[in-house]
Amino acid sequence: MSKRTKFIKKGVEAADGLSLGISMVVAVLIGVGLGYLLKKYTGISWLFWLGVFIGVAAAILNVYKAYKAQVASYEEFKDGVRYAPKDLEEDDFDEGKTDR
C-alpha cells in the first residue's frame, strides 16, 4: 500500500469518527429548534423541552446505530485464522513461553 493510500485511508477513518460527533450535535440542535418553533407558534412552554428531548433521543439513536454497525464490522473477523485464540499446552506454562 502506498504512502498516499495510507494517508487517505487514515483521513477517511478520522472523518467517519468525526461524523458521529457532528451528527449528535446536529440532532440536538434540530430538536432544540423544533421545540423553540413549537413553543413560539403555540405558546405552550413545555413543547420546547419536548423538542430538546426528541433531539437528545435522536442523538442517542445515532450512537446506538454506529455501535451496531461497528459490532457488525467486527463480526467478520470472528472466524478469521489470524484472530483466533492460540491453543496453549501445559508445557508452555512450565517452560515460561507465555506471559501468564
Jmol script that loads the backbone (N, CA, C; Angstrom):
load data "model"
ATOM      1  N   MET A   1       0.855  -1.168   0.000  1.00  0.00           N
ATOM      2  CA  MET A   1       0.000   0.000   0.000  1.00  0.00           C
ATOM      3  C   MET A   1       0.905   1.235   0.000  1.00  0.00           C
ATOM      4  N   SER A   2       0.607   2.163  -0.869  1.00  0.00           N
ATOM      5  CA  SER A   2       1.457   3.347  -0.984  1.00  0.00           C
ATOM      6  C   SER A   2       1.232   4.296   0.189  1.00  0.00           C
ATOM      7  N   LYS A   3       2.153   5.236   0.327  1.00  0.00           N
ATOM      8  CA  LYS A   3       2.077   6.208   1.411  1.00  0.00           C
ATOM      9  C   LYS A   3       0.831   7.080   1.280  1.00  0.00           C
ATOM     10  N   ARG A   4       0.522   7.446   0.039  1.00  0.00           N
ATOM     11  CA  ARG A   4      -0.655   8.290  -0.210  1.00  0.00           C
ATOM     12  C   ARG A   4      -1.945   7.539   0.130  1.00  0.00           C
ATOM     13  N   THR A   5      -2.013   6.272  -0.218  1.00  0.00           N
ATOM     14  CA  THR A   5      -3.205   5.466   0.077  1.00  0.00           C
ATOM     15  C   THR A   5      -3.400   5.334   1.580  1.00  0.00           C
ATOM     16  N   LYS A   6      -2.308   5.138   2.322  1.00  0.00           N
ATOM     17  CA  LYS A   6      -2.409   5.055   3.777  1.00  0.00           C
ATOM     18  C   LYS A   6      -2.905   6.368   4.362  1.00  0.00           C
ATOM     19  N   PHE A   7      -2.401   7.473   3.822  1.00  0.00           N
ATOM     20  CA  PHE A   7      -2.811   8.796   4.303  1.00  0.00           C
ATOM     21  C   PHE A   7      -4.301   9.023   4.055  1.00  0.00           C
ATOM     22  N   ILE A   8      -4.762   8.661   2.878  1.00  0.00           N
ATOM     23  CA  ILE A   8      -6.182   8.833   2.540  1.00  0.00           C
ATOM     24  C   ILE A   8      -7.047   7.939   3.413  1.00  0.00           C
ATOM     25  N   LYS A   9      -6.597   6.709   3.635  1.00  0.00           N
ATOM     26  CA  LYS A   9      -7.370   5.781   4.463  1.00  0.00           C
ATOM     27  C   LYS A   9      -7.508   6.308   5.886  1.00  0.00           C
ATOM     28  N   LYS A  10      -6.419   6.853   6.454  1.00  0.00           N
ATOM     29  CA  LYS A  10      -6.487   7.426   7.801  1.00  0.00           C
ATOM     30  C   LYS A  10      -7.429   8.621   7.839  1.00  0.00           C
ATOM     31  N   GLY A  11      -7.424   9.427   6.785  1.00  0.00           N
ATOM     32  CA  GLY A  11      -8.319  10.579   6.710  1.00  0.00           C
ATOM     33  C   GLY A  11      -9.773  10.173   6.669  1.00  0.00           C
ATOM     34  N   VAL A  12     -10.079   9.134   5.921  1.00  0.00           N
ATOM     35  CA  VAL A  12     -11.458   8.651   5.834  1.00  0.00           C
ATOM     36  C   VAL A  12     -11.916   8.086   7.175  1.00  0.00           C
ATOM     37  N   GLU A  13     -11.046   7.350   7.855  1.00  0.00           N
ATOM     38  CA  GLU A  13     -11.391   6.803   9.170  1.00  0.00           C
ATOM     39  C   GLU A  13     -11.618   7.914  10.188  1.00  0.00           C
ATOM     40  N   ALA A  14     -10.796   8.960  10.131  1.00  0.00           N
ATOM     41  CA  ALA A  14     -10.963  10.088  11.048  1.00  0.00           C
ATOM     42  C   ALA A  14     -12.266  10.826  10.767  1.00  0.00           C
ATOM     43  N   ALA A  15     -12.590  11.006   9.490  1.00  0.00           N
ATOM     44  CA  ALA A  15     -13.836  11.685   9.129  1.00  0.00           C
ATOM     45  C   ALA A  15     -15.047  10.869   9.564  1.00  0.00           C
ATOM     46  N   ASP A  16     -14.940   9.557   9.503  1.00  0.00           N
ATOM     47  CA  ASP A  16     -16.043   8.702   9.931  1.00  0.00           C
ATOM     48  C   ASP A  16     -16.293   8.862  11.421  1.00  0.00           C
ATOM     49  N   GLY A  17     -15.236   8.898  12.206  1.00  0.00           N
ATOM     50  CA  GLY A  17     -15.383   9.117  13.646  1.00  0.00           C
ATOM     51  C   GLY A  17     -15.909  10.503  13.954  1.00  0.00           C
ATOM     52  N   LEU A  18     -15.480  11.482  13.198  1.00  0.00           N
ATOM     53  CA  LEU A  18     -15.925  12.857  13.396  1.00  0.00           C
ATOM     54  C   LEU A  18     -17.400  13.010  13.022  1.00  0.00           C
ATOM     55  N   SER A  19     -17.846  12.264  12.037  1.00  0.00           N
ATOM     56  CA  SER A  19     -19.232  12.395  11.599  1.00  0.00           C
ATOM     57  C   SER A  19     -20.218  11.983  12.687  1.00  0.00           C
ATOM     58  N   LEU A  20     -19.840  11.059  13.550  1.00  0.00           N
ATOM     59  CA  LEU A  20     -20.722  10.666  14.647  1.00  0.00           C
ATOM     60  C   LEU A  20     -20.913  11.835  15.604  1.00  0.00           C
ATOM     61  N   GLY A  21     -19.833  12.507  15.941  1.00  0.00           N
ATOM     62  CA  GLY A  21     -19.935  13.663  16.834  1.00  0.00           C
ATOM     63  C   GLY A  21     -20.760  14.780  16.228  1.00  0.00           C
ATOM     64  N   ILE A  22     -20.544  15.030  14.950  1.00  0.00           N
ATOM     65  CA  ILE A  22     -21.304  16.083  14.273  1.00  0.00           C
ATOM     66  C   ILE A  22     -22.780  15.711  14.209  1.00  0.00           C
ATOM     67  N   SER A  23     -23.089  14.458  13.926  1.00  0.00           N
ATOM     68  CA  SER A  23     -24.494  14.051  13.838  1.00  0.00           C
ATOM     69  C   SER A  23     -25.194  14.174  15.191  1.00  0.00           C
ATOM     70  N   MET A  24     -24.456  13.956  16.283  1.00  0.00           N
ATOM     71  CA  MET A  24     -25.050  14.118  17.612  1.00  0.00           C
ATOM     72  C   MET A  24     -25.406  15.588  17.860  1.00  0.00           C
ATOM     73  N   VAL A  25     -24.479  16.478  17.539  1.00  0.00           N
ATOM     74  CA  VAL A  25     -24.722  17.905  17.743  1.00  0.00           C
ATOM     75  C   VAL A  25     -25.872  18.384  16.873  1.00  0.00           C
ATOM     76  N   VAL A  26     -25.891  17.959  15.626  1.00  0.00           N
ATOM     77  CA  VAL A  26     -26.951  18.379  14.709  1.00  0.00           C
ATOM     78  C   VAL A  26     -28.308  17.860  15.177  1.00  0.00           C
ATOM     79  N   ALA A  27     -28.364  16.641  15.655  1.00  0.00           N
ATOM     80  CA  ALA A  27     -29.634  16.083  16.134  1.00  0.00           C
ATOM     81  C   ALA A  27     -30.182  16.895  17.305  1.00  0.00           C
ATOM     82  N   VAL A  28     -29.313  17.248  18.243  1.00  0.00           N
ATOM     83  CA  VAL A  28     -29.759  18.036  19.394  1.00  0.00           C
ATOM     84  C   VAL A  28     -30.194  19.430  18.942  1.00  0.00           C
ATOM     85  N   LEU A  29     -29.427  20.045  18.038  1.00  0.00           N
ATOM     86  CA  LEU A  29     -29.792  21.381  17.565  1.00  0.00           C
ATOM     87  C   LEU A  29     -31.119  21.383  16.806  1.00  0.00           C
ATOM     88  N   ILE A  30     -31.353  20.366  16.016  1.00  0.00           N
ATOM     89  CA  ILE A  30     -32.641  20.273  15.313  1.00  0.00           C
ATOM     90  C   ILE A  30     -33.773  20.100  16.319  1.00  0.00           C
ATOM     91  N   GLY A  31     -33.565  19.276  17.338  1.00  0.00           N
ATOM     92  CA  GLY A  31     -34.589  19.104  18.368  1.00  0.00           C
ATOM     93  C   GLY A  31     -34.866  20.393  19.114  1.00  0.00           C
ATOM     94  N   VAL A  32     -33.808  21.138  19.452  1.00  0.00           N
ATOM     95  CA  VAL A  32     -33.988  22.425  20.144  1.00  0.00           C
ATOM     96  C   VAL A  32     -34.723  23.407  19.232  1.00  0.00           C
ATOM     97  N   GLY A  33     -34.334  23.444  17.969  1.00  0.00           N
ATOM     98  CA  GLY A  33     -35.015  24.328  17.017  1.00  0.00           C
ATOM     99  C   GLY A  33     -36.482  23.978  16.855  1.00  0.00           C
ATOM    100  N   LEU A  34     -36.771  22.709  16.776  1.00  0.00           N
ATOM    101  CA  LEU A  34     -38.161  22.255  16.663  1.00  0.00           C
ATOM    102  C   LEU A  34     -38.952  22.642  17.911  1.00  0.00           C
ATOM    103  N   GLY A  35     -38.356  22.432  19.068  1.00  0.00           N
ATOM    104  CA  GLY A  35     -39.022  22.799  20.315  1.00  0.00           C
ATOM    105  C   GLY A  35     -39.246  24.291  20.424  1.00  0.00           C
ATOM    106  N   TYR A  36     -38.267  25.082  19.990  1.00  0.00           N
ATOM    107  CA  TYR A  36     -38.404  26.532  20.021  1.00  0.00           C
ATOM    108  C   TYR A  36     -39.537  26.994  19.109  1.00  0.00           C
ATOM    109  N   LEU A  37     -39.586  26.431  17.908  1.00  0.00           N
ATOM    110  CA  LEU A  37     -40.664  26.819  16.977  1.00  0.00           C
ATOM    111  C   LEU A  37     -42.035  26.417  17.505  1.00  0.00           C
ATOM    112  N   LEU A  38     -42.129  25.228  18.066  1.00  0.00           N
ATOM    113  CA  LEU A  38     -43.410  24.803  18.630  1.00  0.00           C
ATOM    114  C   LEU A  38     -43.833  25.711  19.777  1.00  0.00           C
ATOM    115  N   LYS A  39     -42.894  26.094  20.613  1.00  0.00           N
ATOM    116  CA  LYS A  39     -43.199  26.998  21.728  1.00  0.00           C
ATOM    117  C   LYS A  39     -43.608  28.364  21.211  1.00  0.00           C
ATOM    118  N   LYS A  40     -42.905  28.849  20.213  1.00  0.00           N
ATOM    119  CA  LYS A  40     -43.176  30.188  19.666  1.00  0.00           C
ATOM    120  C   LYS A  40     -44.558  30.255  19.016  1.00  0.00           C
ATOM    121  N   TYR A  41     -44.922  29.241  18.240  1.00  0.00           N
ATOM    122  CA  TYR A  41     -46.179  29.294  17.499  1.00  0.00           C
ATOM    123  C   TYR A  41     -47.391  28.847  18.311  1.00  0.00           C
ATOM    124  N   THR A  42     -47.178  28.023  19.331  1.00  0.00           N
ATOM    125  CA  THR A  42     -48.326  27.573  20.115  1.00  0.00           C
ATOM    126  C   THR A  42     -48.434  28.269  21.461  1.00  0.00           C
ATOM    127  N   GLY A  43     -47.306  28.761  21.980  1.00  0.00           N
ATOM    128  CA  GLY A  43     -47.327  29.412  23.285  1.00  0.00           C
ATOM    129  C   GLY A  43     -47.258  28.442  24.453  1.00  0.00           C
ATOM    130  N   ILE A  44     -47.127  27.184  24.166  1.00  0.00           N
ATOM    131  CA  ILE A  44     -47.038  26.171  25.227  1.00  0.00           C
ATOM    132  C   ILE A  44     -45.559  25.951  25.528  1.00  0.00           C
ATOM    133  N   SER A  45     -45.143  26.330  26.746  1.00  0.00           N
ATOM    134  CA  SER A  45     -43.711  26.355  27.047  1.00  0.00           C
ATOM    135  C   SER A  45     -43.077  24.970  27.148  1.00  0.00           C
ATOM    136  N   TRP A  46     -43.801  23.966  27.547  1.00  0.00           N
ATOM    137  CA  TRP A  46     -43.195  22.649  27.709  1.00  0.00           C
ATOM    138  C   TRP A  46     -42.881  21.988  26.368  1.00  0.00           C
ATOM    139  N   LEU A  47     -43.409  22.517  25.274  1.00  0.00           N
ATOM    140  CA  LEU A  47     -43.089  21.953  23.966  1.00  0.00           C
ATOM    141  C   LEU A  47     -41.617  22.174  23.607  1.00  0.00           C
ATOM    142  N   PHE A  48     -41.015  23.226  24.169  1.00  0.00           N
ATOM    143  CA  PHE A  48     -39.579  23.423  23.968  1.00  0.00           C
ATOM    144  C   PHE A  48     -38.812  22.233  24.537  1.00  0.00           C
ATOM    145  N   TRP A  49     -39.154  21.833  25.742  1.00  0.00           N
ATOM    146  CA  TRP A  49     -38.457  20.713  26.371  1.00  0.00           C
ATOM    147  C   TRP A  49     -38.754  19.389  25.678  1.00  0.00           C
ATOM    148  N   LEU A  50     -39.919  19.286  25.072  1.00  0.00           N
ATOM    149  CA  LEU A  50     -40.218  18.108  24.268  1.00  0.00           C
ATOM    150  C   LEU A  50     -39.278  18.039  23.067  1.00  0.00           C
ATOM    151  N   GLY A  51     -39.039  19.193  22.425  1.00  0.00           N
ATOM    152  CA  GLY A  51     -38.090  19.243  21.308  1.00  0.00           C
ATOM    153  C   GLY A  51     -36.682  18.885  21.740  1.00  0.00           C
ATOM    154  N   VAL A  52     -36.265  19.375  22.920  1.00  0.00           N
ATOM    155  CA  VAL A  52     -34.940  19.031  23.433  1.00  0.00           C
ATOM    156  C   VAL A  52     -34.852  17.520  23.663  1.00  0.00           C
ATOM    157  N   PHE A  53     -35.886  16.953  24.246  1.00  0.00           N
ATOM    158  CA  PHE A  53     -35.909  15.508  24.483  1.00  0.00           C
ATOM    159  C   PHE A  53     -35.824  14.739  23.169  1.00  0.00           C
ATOM    160  N   ILE A  54     -36.569  15.173  22.167  1.00  0.00           N
ATOM    161  CA  ILE A  54     -36.532  14.498  20.866  1.00  0.00           C
ATOM    162  C   ILE A  54     -35.129  14.578  20.268  1.00  0.00           C
ATOM    163  N   GLY A  55     -34.481  15.731  20.392  1.00  0.00           N
ATOM    164  CA  GLY A  55     -33.122  15.882  19.872  1.00  0.00           C
ATOM    165  C   GLY A  55     -32.126  14.980  20.577  1.00  0.00           C
ATOM    166  N   VAL A  56     -32.202  14.904  21.891  1.00  0.00           N
ATOM    167  CA  VAL A  56     -31.290  14.048  22.651  1.00  0.00           C
ATOM    168  C   VAL A  56     -31.564  12.576  22.327  1.00  0.00           C
ATOM    169  N   ALA A  57     -32.826  12.219  22.192  1.00  0.00           N
ATOM    170  CA  ALA A  57     -33.174  10.837  21.840  1.00  0.00           C
ATOM    171  C   ALA A  57     -32.630  10.483  20.453  1.00  0.00           C
ATOM    172  N   ALA A  58     -32.707  11.421  19.519  1.00  0.00           N
ATOM    173  CA  ALA A  58     -32.168  11.170  18.177  1.00  0.00           C
ATOM    174  C   ALA A  58     -30.645  11.013  18.230  1.00  0.00           C
ATOM    175  N   ALA A  59     -29.980  11.798  19.067  1.00  0.00           N
ATOM    176  CA  ALA A  59     -28.527  11.679  19.208  1.00  0.00           C
ATOM    177  C   ALA A  59     -28.147  10.310  19.787  1.00  0.00           C
ATOM    178  N   ILE A  60     -28.885   9.867  20.778  1.00  0.00           N
ATOM    179  CA  ILE A  60     -28.627   8.546  21.377  1.00  0.00           C
ATOM    180  C   ILE A  60     -28.875   7.447  20.349  1.00  0.00           C
ATOM    181  N   LEU A  61     -29.903   7.601  19.532  1.00  0.00           N
ATOM    182  CA  LEU A  61     -30.186   6.629  18.481  1.00  0.00           C
ATOM    183  C   LEU A  61     -29.040   6.580  17.467  1.00  0.00           C
ATOM    184  N   ASN A  62     -28.460   7.734  17.141  1.00  0.00           N
ATOM    185  CA  ASN A  62     -27.312   7.760  16.224  1.00  0.00           C
ATOM    186  C   ASN A  62     -26.128   7.001  16.803  1.00  0.00           C
ATOM    187  N   VAL A  63     -25.877   7.181  18.087  1.00  0.00           N
ATOM    188  CA  VAL A  63     -24.770   6.464  18.731  1.00  0.00           C
ATOM    189  C   VAL A  63     -25.044   4.963  18.727  1.00  0.00           C
ATOM    190  N   TYR A  64     -26.272   4.576  18.999  1.00  0.00           N
ATOM    191  CA  TYR A  64     -26.628   3.152  19.008  1.00  0.00           C
ATOM    192  C   TYR A  64     -26.446   2.533  17.623  1.00  0.00           C
ATOM    193  N   LYS A  65     -26.875   3.248  16.589  1.00  0.00           N
ATOM    194  CA  LYS A  65     -26.712   2.735  15.224  1.00  0.00           C
ATOM    195  C   LYS A  65     -25.236   2.603  14.859  1.00  0.00           C
ATOM    196  N   ALA A  66     -24.426   3.559  15.270  1.00  0.00           N
ATOM    197  CA  ALA A  66     -22.989   3.486  14.990  1.00  0.00           C
ATOM    198  C   ALA A  66     -22.369   2.307  15.738  1.00  0.00           C
ATOM    199  N   TYR A  67     -22.807   2.081  16.971  1.00  0.00           N
ATOM    200  CA  TYR A  67     -22.305   0.943  17.752  1.00  0.00           C
ATOM    201  C   TYR A  67     -22.658  -0.381  17.072  1.00  0.00           C
ATOM    202  N   LYS A  68     -23.891  -0.514  16.625  1.00  0.00           N
ATOM    203  CA  LYS A  68     -24.311  -1.758  15.972  1.00  0.00           C
ATOM    204  C   LYS A  68     -23.538  -1.978  14.677  1.00  0.00           C
ATOM    205  N   ALA A  69     -23.277  -0.897  13.938  1.00  0.00           N
ATOM    206  CA  ALA A  69     -22.502  -1.024  12.700  1.00  0.00           C
ATOM    207  C   ALA A  69     -21.073  -1.452  13.009  1.00  0.00           C
ATOM    208  N   GLN A  70     -20.505  -0.930  14.091  1.00  0.00           N
ATOM    209  CA  GLN A  70     -19.141  -1.296  14.478  1.00  0.00           C
ATOM    210  C   GLN A  70     -19.075  -2.752  14.904  1.00  0.00           C
ATOM    211  N   VAL A  71     -20.044  -3.205  15.670  1.00  0.00           N
ATOM    212  CA  VAL A  71     -20.084  -4.611  16.095  1.00  0.00           C
ATOM    213  C   VAL A  71     -20.215  -5.524  14.882  1.00  0.00           C
ATOM    214  N   ALA A  72     -21.049  -5.126  13.930  1.00  0.00           N
ATOM    215  CA  ALA A  72     -21.224  -5.938  12.727  1.00  0.00           C
ATOM    216  C   ALA A  72     -19.927  -6.010  11.918  1.00  0.00           C
ATOM    217  N   SER A  73     -19.172  -4.927  11.893  1.00  0.00           N
ATOM    218  CA  SER A  73     -17.917  -4.958  11.141  1.00  0.00           C
ATOM    219  C   SER A  73     -16.881  -5.837  11.841  1.00  0.00           C
ATOM    220  N   TYR A  74     -16.938  -5.945  13.163  1.00  0.00           N
ATOM    221  CA  TYR A  74     -16.005  -6.813  13.882  1.00  0.00           C
ATOM    222  C   TYR A  74     -16.396  -8.288  13.787  1.00  0.00           C
ATOM    223  N   GLU A  75     -17.651  -8.559  13.505  1.00  0.00           N
ATOM    224  CA  GLU A  75     -18.107  -9.946  13.409  1.00  0.00           C
ATOM    225  C   GLU A  75     -17.414 -10.694  12.270  1.00  0.00           C
ATOM    226  N   GLU A  76     -17.013  -9.972  11.223  1.00  0.00           N
ATOM    227  CA  GLU A  76     -16.365 -10.641  10.103  1.00  0.00           C
ATOM    228  C   GLU A  76     -14.976 -11.161  10.477  1.00  0.00           C
ATOM    229  N   PHE A  77     -14.375 -10.612  11.523  1.00  0.00           N
ATOM    230  CA  PHE A  77     -13.063 -11.069  11.963  1.00  0.00           C
ATOM    231  C   PHE A  77     -13.145 -12.250  12.922  1.00  0.00           C
ATOM    232  N   LYS A  78     -14.332 -12.550  13.391  1.00  0.00           N
ATOM    233  CA  LYS A  78     -14.507 -13.570  14.418  1.00  0.00           C
ATOM    234  C   LYS A  78     -13.960 -14.934  13.980  1.00  0.00           C
ATOM    235  N   ASP A  79     -14.212 -15.308  12.737  1.00  0.00           N
ATOM    236  CA  ASP A  79     -13.820 -16.628  12.266  1.00  0.00           C
ATOM    237  C   ASP A  79     -12.463 -16.631  11.572  1.00  0.00           C
ATOM    238  N   GLY A  80     -11.808 -15.512  11.513  1.00  0.00           N
ATOM    239  CA  GLY A  80     -10.520 -15.425  10.838  1.00  0.00           C
ATOM    240  C   GLY A  80      -9.438 -16.164  11.603  1.00  0.00           C
ATOM    241  N   VAL A  81      -8.558 -16.806  10.874  1.00  0.00           N
ATOM    242  CA  VAL A  81      -7.472 -17.576  11.489  1.00  0.00           C
ATOM    243  C   VAL A  81      -6.515 -16.637  12.220  1.00  0.00           C
ATOM    244  N   ARG A  82      -6.303 -15.474  11.687  1.00  0.00           N
ATOM    245  CA  ARG A  82      -5.344 -14.545  12.281  1.00  0.00           C
ATOM    246  C   ARG A  82      -5.759 -14.128  13.696  1.00  0.00           C
ATOM    247  N   TYR A  83      -7.057 -14.024  13.933  1.00  0.00           N
ATOM    248  CA  TYR A  83      -7.542 -13.536  15.220  1.00  0.00           C
ATOM    249  C   TYR A  83      -8.049 -14.638  16.136  1.00  0.00           C
ATOM    250  N   ALA A  84      -7.903 -15.873  15.724  1.00  0.00           N
ATOM    251  CA  ALA A  84      -8.357 -16.991  16.550  1.00  0.00           C
ATOM    252  C   ALA A  84      -7.406 -17.167  17.732  1.00  0.00           C
ATOM    253  N   PRO A  85      -7.949 -17.547  18.884  1.00  0.00           N
ATOM    254  CA  PRO A  85      -7.069 -17.768  20.043  1.00  0.00           C
ATOM    255  C   PRO A  85      -6.171 -18.976  19.797  1.00  0.00           C
ATOM    256  N   LYS A  86      -4.946 -18.856  20.242  1.00  0.00           N
ATOM    257  CA  LYS A  86      -3.988 -19.955  20.062  1.00  0.00           C
ATOM    258  C   LYS A  86      -4.193 -20.983  21.166  1.00  0.00           C
ATOM    259  N   ASP A  87      -4.010 -22.241  20.801  1.00  0.00           N
ATOM    260  CA  ASP A  87      -4.122 -23.317  21.783  1.00  0.00           C
ATOM    261  C   ASP A  87      -2.840 -23.368  22.592  1.00  0.00           C
ATOM    262  N   LEU A  88      -2.974 -23.313  23.876  1.00  0.00           N
ATOM    263  CA  LEU A  88      -1.819 -23.379  24.764  1.00  0.00           C
ATOM    264  C   LEU A  88      -1.725 -24.766  25.366  1.00  0.00           C
ATOM    265  N   GLU A  89      -0.525 -25.243  25.443  1.00  0.00           N
ATOM    266  CA  GLU A  89      -0.306 -26.547  26.049  1.00  0.00           C
ATOM    267  C   GLU A  89       0.226 -26.352  27.457  1.00  0.00           C
ATOM    268  N   GLU A  90       0.095 -27.347  28.277  1.00  0.00           N
ATOM    269  CA  GLU A  90       0.570 -27.263  29.657  1.00  0.00           C
ATOM    270  C   GLU A  90       2.073 -27.031  29.714  1.00  0.00           C
ATOM    271  N   ASP A  91       2.829 -27.587  28.756  1.00  0.00           N
ATOM    272  CA  ASP A  91       4.277 -27.429  28.750  1.00  0.00           C
ATOM    273  C   ASP A  91       4.681 -25.971  28.557  1.00  0.00           C
ATOM    274  N   ASP A  92       3.863 -25.198  27.871  1.00  0.00           N
ATOM    275  CA  ASP A  92       4.172 -23.793  27.617  1.00  0.00           C
ATOM    276  C   ASP A  92       4.266 -23.007  28.925  1.00  0.00           C
ATOM    277  N   PHE A  93       3.438 -23.353  29.882  1.00  0.00           N
ATOM    278  CA  PHE A  93       3.452 -22.647  31.151  1.00  0.00           C
ATOM    279  C   PHE A  93       4.680 -23.014  31.974  1.00  0.00           C
ATOM    280  N   ASP A  94       5.084 -24.283  31.885  1.00  0.00           N
ATOM    281  CA  ASP A  94       6.224 -24.744  32.663  1.00  0.00           C
ATOM    282  C   ASP A  94       7.546 -24.162  32.153  1.00  0.00           C
ATOM    283  N   GLU A  95       7.656 -23.989  30.842  1.00  0.00           N
ATOM    284  CA  GLU A  95       8.902 -23.535  30.250  1.00  0.00           C
ATOM    285  C   GLU A  95       8.984 -22.010  30.162  1.00  0.00           C
ATOM    286  N   GLY A  96       7.959 -21.311  30.612  1.00  0.00           N
ATOM    287  CA  GLY A  96       7.982 -19.847  30.584  1.00  0.00           C
ATOM    288  C   GLY A  96       7.788 -19.255  29.213  1.00  0.00           C
ATOM    289  N   LYS A  97       7.102 -19.959  28.312  1.00  0.00           N
ATOM    290  CA  LYS A  97       6.883 -19.456  26.952  1.00  0.00           C
ATOM    291  C   LYS A  97       5.750 -18.439  26.881  1.00  0.00           C
ATOM    292  N   THR A  98       4.936 -18.372  27.910  1.00  0.00           N
ATOM    293  CA  THR A  98       3.813 -17.432  27.892  1.00  0.00           C
ATOM    294  C   THR A  98       3.993 -16.400  28.976  1.00  0.00           C
ATOM    295  N   ASP A  99       3.200 -15.357  28.895  1.00  0.00           N
ATOM    296  CA  ASP A  99       3.273 -14.277  29.876  1.00  0.00           C
ATOM    297  C   ASP A  99       2.459 -14.571  31.123  1.00  0.00           C
ATOM    298  N   ARG A 100       1.716 -15.611  31.110  1.00  0.00           N
ATOM    299  CA  ARG A 100       0.831 -15.908  32.243  1.00  0.00           C
ATOM    300  C   ARG A 100       1.579 -16.471  33.399  1.00  0.00           C
TER     301      ARG A 100
END
end "model"
wireframe off; spacefill off
backbone 0.3
color backbone group
